[in-house]
């Protein structure tokens, strides 16, 4: 499995939807590729922060959340509310 294939399979991997052969290739690549291991960790963090942001939209933002992520979420919320902007 290549790094590109790895990124394409992440959603299926996390959803438990990868067939056994692809799951084995995914796990093998993950064990050997530090870059993809970091990418998967970052993906997990992003998903967790996204869920946190959606769970309590008016709650204060944790101090360890990068400002550019906060701004991106705010832009996405504005675009959802007013697709004309």
N, C-alpha and C positions, 0 to 999 in steps of 0.2 A: 504494500500500500504506500502511495506517495503522500506527501504532506497535503497536497491539494485534495486528494481523495479523502484524507482524514477529516479535513474541514467540512467536506460535503456530507460526511456521514455522522457528524456530531449530533444533530437533532434526532436521527434515528437511534443512535447509540443511547442517548439520554432517555429516550422514550421506550427503550427496550424493544425496538422494532427491527434490529439488525438480525438477519439470519445467522446461524451459527458460524459459517465460514467467514463472513464479513466481520463478525464480532471478534473472532480469533485473530484476523488480520489487523483489526483496529487495536486490540489489546497488545498485540506484538509490536505494532508501530509505536504505540504510546509508551511502551516499556523501553524502546530504543531511542526515541527522538525527544530530546529535552525541549526543543522549540515547541513541538506539538503538546507536550505535557504542560508547558507554561501557557500555551494558547487555550487549552481546555480549562486550566485553572482560572484564567481571565474570563473565559466564557461563563463559568460557574459564578464568579463574582458579579459579572454584569447582570446575569439573570436574577441573582439574589437582590441586587440593588434595585433592579426594575420592579420586582415583586414588592419590595419594601416601599418604593415610591407609589405604587398603585394601591397598596393596602391602606395607606393613610395619606391621601394627597395634600392635606393641610398641615401635616406634622412637620416639625422642623427637620431640616436636612442634617444628617450626621456630619460631624466635622471632618471625617476622613474621606468623604465623597469628593472626588475631583471637581473643581468648578466648571470645567468644560463639559462634564457629564451632566451637571445640574442645568447648565444653559441649554444643552441639547434636549433634555427632557422638557424644559419649559417651552422651547420652540415647538416641539412635537405636540405638546398640549394645546398651544395656541393654534397650531395648524389644524388640529382636530376640531376645535371649537369654531374656527373661522377659516374654512378652506380657501377663501378668497385672498388671504394675505400670504 
